[in-house]
Amino acid sequence: INYANIVFLERRKNIMTIQKYRFKNKPYVHQEAYLQKHCFEKYVALFADMGTGKTFMLINNSAILYDQGKINAVLVVAPKGVYRNWSEIEIPKHMPDHVIYRFADWSPSPKKAEKIKLDNLFDVTEDLKILCMNIEALSTKKGTEFAKRFVNAHDTLMIVDESTTIKSPKASRSKNSVLVGTLAKYKRIATGSPITKSPLDVYQQCEFLSPTLLNVASYYSFQARYANVIERSVATHSFKMITGYRNLDELQTKLSKFSYRVTKDECLDLPEKIYTTRSVELTPEQTKAYNEMKQMALSIFAEGVTTTVNALTQLMRLHQIVCGHIKLDDGQLIQLPNNRIKELLNVIEETSGKVIIWATYRNDIKNIAEALKKEHGMDSVGTYFGDTPTDERQEVLQKFQDEKNPMRFFVGNPRTGGFGVTLTQASVVVYFSNSFDLEVRLQSEDRAHRIGQTQNVVYVDLIAPNTVDEKIVKSLKNKINIASEVLGEEVK
């Protein structure tokens, strides 16, 4: 009885701490509920749908633990397309004003200024130290050793954002995440859905938090408990094949003890439209082509002899390059190595339900559809663009709007499919690339956000930093002429 009273009083004290906390931005109901329930726990899995503000919850969880003297450092590990968003956007936006902090982004070959910031994380000071790393760095010895050094030097909260990136027990980054995590005082994993393809995906994510949480001796013990496995032979070798799953109610009960689940349809106080971005790094081939084309475009514009057609042509070519291809003057299409589809697949891993994907170019629509079919099955994708026969378009719309139909992805051109159709089965809309036309953007947004939609809609823009991508989205938001703004601004 005394122990129960102590737990009750401690719980009440934690709730009072959260209720009186000086947040920079007022939390939504579900965000405050997470902090009240899990803020001071050692190991927590935050399973929150895209758009519900899991980054807000984790940043304020960090701030509260720091204020209470529990931690003095935070290590954020996230995919390439996400980790700089933490330091450049989310932390400045949500970290409470009274929290003094310093941060640095990991780089394997830092420039002088970057190295100074990384070195400063080890100064003996009272401010909160924050290191943001890409998950890929933990596949390397250099990145892993630096992460271990940072965590070992402080009382650290370690966060793995989009934790399905460590779901594979055999991957070196998964093993190294566990290794670094053993040195952390507090740990969090965060993702939209922990189970992207199989219930077995949760094992390694929970192993990072603590080997004791699932109460199994190994991955193979976990697999034997929750999967139906048969022995199969092909030619000279045999292998184990999973035919189904079992005891999932038991697994859910185990997860519920240390996890917090948030779905968009549960959050009645969210805004109707939620906007977010994902960064896509250019490959060396794209960077070279982009810089050469940019110089050509600027020289044409600066000479004062350009026409709107010329300006838009050069702008379109820059845009094509960041999307992963370029069409030459003779009509030849050159494919460029790029990370865009990979990042799209990462975004989709964080979502559940149906998804609309808008892309400007035929080439991209075909490549996206091919990648999705390979990853999710032939029946999972419907395309809607200039090459889609008229008699097939209505069938695509009907299948996508049918909740029970396996067609999960609608991949279309916003100029073709962005007007006059209803796509309310989706509550996530991804802009693989944007149209230059403001009306096309607004109309395409409203295919999901219209009568019949019962959820908040999340819009995700894939953006290559410091390229025409950023300028196009900025121009669309400001409702200004894109051609004159983008190229003219560069000349100035």
C-alpha positions as CSV (number, residue, x, y, z in Angstrom):
1,I,0.0,0.0,0.0
2,N,2.8,2.4,0.8
3,Y,4.5,1.7,-2.5
4,A,1.2,2.3,-4.3
5,N,0.9,5.7,-2.5
6,I,4.4,6.6,-3.5
7,V,3.7,5.8,-7.2
8,F,0.4,7.8,-7.0
9,L,2.1,10.8,-5.5
10,E,4.9,10.7,-8.0
11,R,2.5,10.5,-10.9
12,R,0.5,13.4,-9.5
13,K,3.6,15.5,-9.1
14,N,4.6,14.8,-12.8
15,I,1.2,15.8,-14.0
16,M,1.4,19.1,-12.0
17,T,4.9,19.7,-13.5
18,I,3.5,19.4,-17.1
19,Q,0.4,21.5,-16.4
20,K,2.5,24.4,-15.1
21,Y,5.3,24.1,-17.6
22,R,6.3,27.1,-19.7
23,F,5.9,25.8,-23.2
24,K,6.9,28.0,-26.1
25,N,3.8,26.8,-28.0
26,K,0.7,25.5,-26.4
27,P,0.5,21.7,-26.7
28,Y,-2.5,19.9,-28.1
29,V,-4.5,17.7,-25.8
30,H,-2.8,14.5,-27.0
31,Q,0.7,16.1,-26.7
32,E,0.1,17.1,-23.1
33,A,-1.3,13.6,-22.4
34,Y,1.9,12.0,-23.7
35,L,4.1,14.2,-21.5
36,Q,2.0,13.6,-18.4
37,K,2.1,9.8,-18.9
38,H,5.6,9.2,-20.2
39,C,7.8,12.2,-19.8
40,F,9.9,10.8,-16.9
41,E,10.0,7.2,-18.0
42,K,13.4,5.7,-19.0
43,Y,12.2,4.0,-22.2
44,V,9.3,5.1,-24.4
45,A,8.0,4.2,-27.8
46,L,6.1,7.0,-29.4
47,F,3.9,5.7,-32.2
48,A,2.4,8.9,-33.7
49,D,0.8,9.4,-37.1
50,M,2.5,11.9,-39.4
51,G,1.1,15.3,-38.6
52,T,0.3,14.7,-35.0
53,G,3.4,16.6,-33.8
54,K,5.7,13.9,-32.4
55,T,8.7,16.2,-32.8
56,F,7.0,18.7,-30.5
57,M,6.4,16.0,-27.9
58,L,10.0,14.8,-28.0
59,I,11.6,18.3,-27.9
60,N,9.5,19.3,-24.9
61,N,10.2,16.0,-23.2
62,S,13.9,16.8,-23.6
63,A,13.4,20.3,-22.2
64,I,11.4,19.1,-19.1
65,L,14.0,16.4,-18.3
66,Y,16.7,19.0,-18.6
67,D,14.9,21.4,-16.4
68,Q,14.4,18.7,-13.8
69,G,18.2,17.9,-13.8
70,K,17.6,14.4,-15.3
71,I,19.7,15.0,-18.5
72,N,22.1,17.6,-19.9
73,A,22.3,16.4,-23.5
74,V,20.2,15.0,-26.3
75,L,21.3,12.8,-29.3
76,V,18.8,12.8,-32.1
77,V,19.3,10.1,-34.8
78,A,17.0,10.4,-37.9
79,P,17.1,9.7,-41.6
80,K,19.0,12.0,-44.0
81,G,15.8,13.7,-45.1
82,V,14.8,14.5,-41.5
83,Y,17.7,15.1,-39.2
84,R,18.5,18.6,-40.3
85,N,14.9,19.6,-39.9
86,W,15.4,19.0,-36.2
87,S,18.2,21.6,-35.8
88,E,17.1,24.1,-38.5
89,I,13.3,24.1,-38.0
90,E,11.8,22.1,-35.2
91,I,14.1,22.8,-32.2
92,P,14.2,26.6,-32.8
93,K,10.4,26.5,-33.3
94,H,9.5,24.4,-30.2
95,M,12.3,24.6,-27.6
96,P,11.0,26.6,-24.7
97,D,12.5,30.1,-24.5
98,H,14.0,29.7,-21.1
99,V,16.1,26.6,-22.1
100,I,19.6,27.6,-23.1
101,Y,21.0,25.2,-25.6
102,R,23.7,24.6,-28.2
103,F,23.5,22.2,-31.1
104,A,25.5,20.7,-33.9
105,D,24.8,18.6,-36.9
106,W,27.0,15.6,-37.5
107,S,29.4,15.6,-40.5
108,P,32.0,13.0,-41.3
109,S,34.2,15.7,-42.9
110,P,33.2,18.9,-41.1
111,K,34.3,22.3,-42.3
112,K,36.0,24.6,-39.8
113,A,32.8,26.2,-38.5
114,E,31.1,22.8,-38.3
115,K,34.0,21.3,-36.4
116,I,34.0,24.1,-33.8
117,K,30.3,23.5,-33.2
118,L,30.9,19.7,-32.8
119,D,33.8,20.3,-30.4
120,N,31.8,22.8,-28.4
121,L,29.3,20.0,-27.5
122,F,32.0,18.7,-25.1
123,D,32.5,22.0,-23.2
124,V,31.7,21.7,-19.5
125,T,28.8,24.2,-19.3
126,E,25.3,24.1,-17.9
127,D,23.4,24.6,-21.2
128,L,21.7,21.7,-23.0
129,K,23.9,20.0,-25.6
130,I,22.1,18.7,-28.7
131,L,23.7,16.5,-31.4
132,C,21.7,15.7,-34.6
133,M,23.0,12.7,-36.6
134,N,21.7,10.9,-39.7
135,I,21.0,7.2,-39.1
136,E,23.3,6.3,-41.9
137,A,26.2,7.6,-39.8
138,L,25.7,4.7,-37.4
139,S,26.6,2.3,-40.3
140,T,30.1,3.7,-40.1
141,K,32.9,3.3,-37.5
142,K,33.6,7.1,-37.4
143,G,29.9,8.0,-36.8
144,T,29.4,5.3,-34.2
145,E,32.5,6.2,-32.3
146,F,31.5,9.9,-32.2
147,A,28.0,9.1,-31.0
148,K,29.4,6.8,-28.3
149,R,31.8,9.6,-27.2
150,F,29.0,12.2,-27.0
151,V,26.5,10.0,-25.1
152,N,29.2,8.8,-22.7
153,A,30.3,12.3,-21.9
154,H,26.8,13.4,-20.7
155,D,23.6,12.4,-19.1
156,T,21.9,11.8,-22.4
157,L,18.4,11.3,-23.8
158,M,18.8,9.4,-27.1
159,I,16.0,9.7,-29.7
160,V,15.7,7.5,-32.8
161,D,13.3,9.4,-35.0
162,E,11.5,7.3,-37.7
163,S,12.7,4.2,-35.9
164,T,11.7,1.8,-38.6
165,T,15.1,2.6,-40.0
166,I,16.6,0.3,-37.3
167,K,14.0,-2.5,-37.7
168,S,16.5,-5.0,-39.3
169,P,18.4,-7.0,-36.6
170,K,21.2,-7.8,-39.0
171,A,21.9,-4.2,-40.2
172,S,25.0,-2.6,-38.8
173,R,23.2,0.7,-38.0
174,S,20.6,-1.3,-36.0
175,K,23.4,-3.0,-34.0
176,N,25.3,0.2,-33.5
177,S,22.1,2.0,-32.4
178,V,21.7,-0.6,-29.6
179,L,25.4,-0.2,-28.8
180,V,25.3,3.6,-28.4
181,G,22.0,3.3,-26.6
182,T,23.4,1.3,-23.8
183,L,25.3,4.4,-22.7
184,A,22.2,6.7,-22.7
185,K,20.3,7.5,-19.5
186,Y,16.9,7.9,-21.3
187,K,15.8,6.5,-24.7
188,R,12.9,7.2,-27.1
189,I,11.9,5.7,-30.4
190,A,9.4,7.5,-32.6
191,T,7.6,6.6,-35.8
192,G,4.2,6.7,-37.4
193,S,3.7,2.9,-37.4
194,P,6.2,0.5,-35.9
195,I,5.0,-2.3,-38.2
196,T,5.5,-1.4,-41.8
197,K,5.5,-4.9,-43.3
198,S,5.5,-7.3,-40.5
199,P,4.8,-7.5,-36.7
200,L,8.3,-8.7,-36.4
201,D,9.5,-5.2,-37.3
202,V,9.0,-4.1,-33.7
203,Y,11.6,-6.4,-32.2
204,Q,14.8,-4.5,-33.0
205,Q,13.2,-1.1,-32.2
206,C,12.3,-2.4,-28.8
207,E,15.7,-4.0,-28.4
208,F,17.2,-0.5,-28.8
209,L,15.0,0.7,-25.9
210,S,15.8,-2.2,-23.6
211,P,16.3,-6.0,-24.1
212,T,13.9,-6.7,-21.2
213,L,10.8,-5.0,-22.6
214,L,9.5,-7.8,-24.8
215,N,10.7,-10.6,-22.4
216,V,12.3,-12.8,-25.1
217,A,15.8,-14.1,-25.3
218,S,16.5,-13.3,-29.0
219,Y,15.0,-12.3,-32.3
220,Y,14.6,-16.0,-33.1
221,S,12.7,-16.6,-29.9
222,F,10.5,-13.6,-30.8
223,Q,9.9,-14.9,-34.3
224,A,9.0,-18.4,-32.9
225,R,6.5,-16.8,-30.5
226,Y,4.7,-14.4,-32.9
227,A,5.1,-15.9,-36.4
228,N,4.1,-19.2,-38.1
229,V,7.3,-20.5,-39.7
230,I,7.7,-23.4,-42.0
231,E,10.8,-25.0,-43.5
232,R,11.1,-24.7,-47.3
233,S,13.7,-26.1,-49.7
234,V,14.8,-24.8,-53.1
235,A,17.4,-26.8,-55.0
236,T,20.3,-27.4,-52.6
237,H,19.4,-25.0,-49.8
238,S,16.6,-24.7,-47.3
239,F,15.2,-21.6,-45.5
240,K,12.5,-20.6,-43.1
241,M,9.4,-19.0,-44.6
242,I,6.8,-17.0,-42.6
243,T,3.2,-17.9,-43.5
244,G,1.4,-15.8,-40.9
245,Y,1.4,-14.4,-37.4
246,R,0.0,-15.3,-34.0
247,N,-0.3,-14.1,-30.4
248,L,-0.6,-10.6,-31.6
249,D,-3.0,-9.6,-28.8
250,E,-0.2,-10.6,-26.3
251,L,2.3,-8.6,-28.3
252,Q,0.0,-5.5,-28.3
253,T,-0.4,-5.8,-24.5
254,K,3.4,-5.9,-24.1
255,L,3.9,-2.8,-26.3
256,S,1.1,-0.9,-24.5
257,K,3.1,-0.9,-21.3
258,F,5.8,1.4,-22.6
259,S,4.3,3.0,-25.7
260,Y,2.0,5.9,-26.6
261,R,-0.1,5.6,-29.7
262,V,-1.6,8.7,-31.5
263,T,-3.7,8.5,-34.7
264,K,-4.9,11.6,-36.6
265,D,-8.5,10.7,-36.3
266,E,-8.2,10.8,-32.5
267,C,-6.9,14.3,-32.4
268,L,-9.9,16.5,-32.7
269,D,-8.1,19.7,-32.0
270,L,-5.5,19.5,-34.9
271,P,-5.7,22.0,-37.7
272,E,-7.6,20.8,-40.9
273,K,-4.5,21.1,-43.0
274,I,-1.0,20.2,-41.8
275,Y,2.1,21.0,-43.8
276,T,5.5,19.4,-43.5
277,T,8.6,19.0,-45.7
278,R,11.2,16.3,-46.2
279,S,14.7,17.1,-47.4
280,V,16.2,15.2,-50.3
281,E,20.0,15.5,-50.8
282,L,21.2,15.9,-54.3
283,T,23.6,13.3,-55.6
284,P,27.0,14.4,-57.0
285,E,25.7,13.9,-60.5
286,Q,22.7,16.1,-59.8
287,T,24.8,18.8,-58.1
288,K,27.1,19.0,-61.1
289,A,24.3,19.2,-63.7
290,Y,22.4,21.7,-61.5
291,N,25.3,24.1,-61.1
292,E,26.0,24.1,-64.8
293,M,22.4,24.7,-65.7
294,K,22.0,27.4,-63.1
295,Q,24.9,29.4,-64.5
296,M,23.4,29.1,-68.0
297,A,20.0,30.3,-66.7
298,L,21.4,33.2,-64.8
299,S,23.5,34.5,-67.7
300,I,20.5,34.4,-70.0
301,F,18.3,36.2,-67.5
302,A,21.0,38.8,-66.6
303,E,21.6,39.8,-70.2
304,G,18.1,41.3,-70.3
305,V,17.1,39.6,-73.5
306,T,15.2,36.7,-72.0
307,T,11.5,36.1,-72.5
308,T,9.0,34.5,-70.2
309,V,9.3,31.3,-72.2
310,N,13.1,31.3,-72.0
311,A,13.0,31.9,-68.2
312,L,10.5,29.1,-67.6
313,T,12.4,26.7,-69.8
314,Q,15.6,27.2,-67.8
315,L,13.6,27.0,-64.6
316,M,12.0,23.8,-65.7
317,R,15.3,22.2,-66.5
318,L,16.6,23.1,-63.0
319,H,13.5,21.5,-61.6
320,Q,13.9,18.4,-63.7
321,I,17.5,17.9,-62.5
322,V,16.4,18.0,-58.8
323,C,13.7,15.4,-59.6
324,G,16.3,13.1,-61.1
325,H,16.3,13.6,-64.9
326,I,17.0,16.2,-67.7
327,K,15.5,16.5,-71.1
328,L,18.0,17.7,-73.7
329,D,17.3,20.0,-76.6
330,D,17.1,17.1,-79.0
331,G,14.4,15.5,-76.8
332,Q,16.7,12.8,-75.3
333,L,15.8,12.0,-71.7
334,I,18.8,11.5,-69.3
335,Q,18.2,9.8,-66.0
336,L,20.3,11.1,-63.1
337,P,21.1,9.1,-59.9
338,N,18.9,10.6,-57.2
339,N,17.5,10.0,-53.7
340,R,14.0,11.3,-54.3
341,I,12.1,8.0,-54.7
342,K,14.0,6.5,-51.8
343,E,12.8,9.5,-49.6
344,L,9.3,9.0,-50.9
345,L,9.4,5.4,-49.8
346,N,10.7,6.5,-46.4
347,V,7.7,8.9,-46.0
348,I,5.3,6.1,-47.0
349,E,6.7,3.8,-44.3
350,E,5.5,6.3,-41.7
351,T,2.0,6.4,-43.0
352,S,-1.0,4.1,-42.9
353,G,-4.0,4.1,-45.2
354,K,-4.2,5.5,-48.7
355,V,-1.8,8.2,-50.1
356,I,-2.0,10.6,-53.0
357,I,1.3,11.4,-54.7
358,W,1.5,14.3,-57.1
359,A,4.4,14.6,-59.6
360,T,4.9,17.0,-62.4
361,Y,6.7,14.9,-65.0
362,R,5.6,11.7,-66.9
363,N,9.0,10.2,-66.3
364,D,8.7,10.6,-62.5
365,I,5.1,9.2,-62.4
366,K,6.2,6.0,-64.2
367,N,9.3,5.6,-62.0
368,I,7.2,6.2,-58.8
369,A,4.6,3.6,-59.9
370,E,7.2,1.0,-60.7
371,A,9.0,1.5,-57.3
372,L,5.7,1.3,-55.4
373,K,4.6,-1.8,-57.2
374,K,7.9,-3.5,-56.4
375,E,7.6,-2.5,-52.8
376,H,3.9,-3.0,-52.1
377,G,2.5,-5.2,-54.9
378,M,1.1,-4.8,-58.4
379,D,-2.4,-3.9,-57.3
380,S,-1.3,-1.2,-54.8
381,V,-0.9,1.6,-57.4
382,G,-3.1,3.5,-59.8
383,T,-1.8,6.2,-62.1
384,Y,-3.7,9.2,-63.4
385,F,-1.9,11.4,-66.0
386,G,-1.7,12.2,-69.7
387,D,-0.8,8.6,-70.7
388,T,-3.7,7.1,-68.7
389,P,-6.5,6.1,-71.2
390,T,-9.7,8.0,-70.7
391,D,-11.7,4.8,-70.1
392,E,-9.3,3.7,-67.3
393,R,-9.4,6.9,-65.4
394,Q,-12.8,6.4,-63.8
395,E,-11.8,2.9,-62.8
396,V,-8.7,4.2,-61.0
397,L,-10.8,6.8,-59.1
398,Q,-13.4,4.2,-58.1
399,K,-10.8,1.7,-56.9
400,F,-8.9,4.3,-54.9
401,Q,-12.1,5.6,-53.3
402,D,-13.1,2.0,-52.3
403,E,-11.9,1.6,-48.8
404,K,-11.6,-2.2,-49.2
405,N,-9.8,-2.1,-52.6
406,P,-6.0,-2.9,-52.3
407,M,-5.2,0.2,-54.4
408,R,-3.4,2.3,-51.8
409,F,-1.5,4.8,-53.9
410,F,-2.8,7.3,-56.4
411,V,0.1,8.7,-58.4
412,G,-0.9,11.5,-60.7
413,N,-0.1,14.7,-62.5
414,P,-1.7,17.6,-60.6
415,R,-2.7,19.4,-63.8
416,T,-4.5,16.2,-65.1
417,G,-5.9,14.8,-61.8
418,G,-5.9,17.9,-59.6
419,F,-9.2,19.3,-60.9
420,G,-12.8,18.0,-60.4
421,V,-12.1,14.6,-58.8
422,T,-12.7,13.4,-55.3
423,L,-9.9,11.5,-53.4
424,T,-11.1,11.7,-49.8
425,Q,-10.0,8.2,-48.9
426,A,-6.5,9.7,-48.5
427,S,-5.5,11.9,-45.6
428,V,-1.8,12.1,-46.7
429,V,-0.8,14.0,-49.8
430,V,2.9,13.9,-51.0
431,Y,4.2,16.4,-53.5
432,F,7.0,14.5,-55.2
433,S,7.4,17.7,-57.2
434,N,5.4,20.9,-57.5
435,S,3.7,22.5,-60.4
436,F,4.7,26.1,-61.2
437,D,1.1,27.1,-61.2
438,L,-0.5,28.3,-57.9
439,E,-4.0,27.4,-59.0
440,V,-2.9,23.8,-59.8
441,R,-1.4,23.5,-56.3
442,L,-4.5,24.8,-54.6
443,Q,-6.8,22.6,-56.7
444,S,-4.7,19.5,-56.2
445,E,-4.6,20.0,-52.4
446,D,-8.4,20.1,-52.3
447,R,-8.8,16.7,-54.0
448,A,-8.4,15.2,-50.5
449,H,-9.6,18.1,-48.4
450,R,-13.2,18.4,-49.4
451,I,-16.7,17.2,-48.4
452,G,-16.4,13.5,-47.4
453,Q,-13.0,13.8,-45.7
454,T,-13.3,12.8,-42.1
455,Q,-9.6,13.3,-41.1
456,N,-7.1,16.1,-41.0
457,V,-5.0,16.1,-44.2
458,V,-1.2,16.1,-44.1
459,Y,0.7,17.6,-47.0
460,V,4.4,16.6,-47.5
461,D,6.7,18.5,-49.9
462,L,9.9,16.7,-51.0
463,I,12.5,19.5,-51.2
464,A,16.2,19.5,-52.2
465,P,17.7,22.2,-49.9
466,N,19.2,25.3,-51.5
467,T,17.7,24.6,-54.9
468,V,14.8,25.8,-57.1
469,D,12.6,23.4,-55.0
470,E,12.7,25.7,-52.0
471,K,12.0,28.8,-54.2
472,I,9.0,27.2,-55.9
473,V,7.3,26.3,-52.6
474,K,8.1,29.7,-51.2
475,S,6.7,31.4,-54.3
476,L,3.5,29.3,-54.1
477,K,3.0,30.1,-50.5
478,N,3.5,33.8,-51.2
479,K,1.3,33.6,-54.3
480,I,3.8,35.4,-56.6
481,N,5.1,34.9,-60.1
482,I,7.5,32.1,-60.0
483,A,9.6,32.7,-63.1
484,S,10.4,36.3,-62.3
485,E,10.9,35.7,-58.6
486,V,13.2,32.7,-58.8
487,L,15.6,33.7,-61.5
488,G,15.3,37.5,-60.7
489,E,16.1,36.9,-57.1
490,E,19.2,34.9,-58.0
491,V,20.5,37.8,-60.3
492,K,20.0,40.3,-57.5
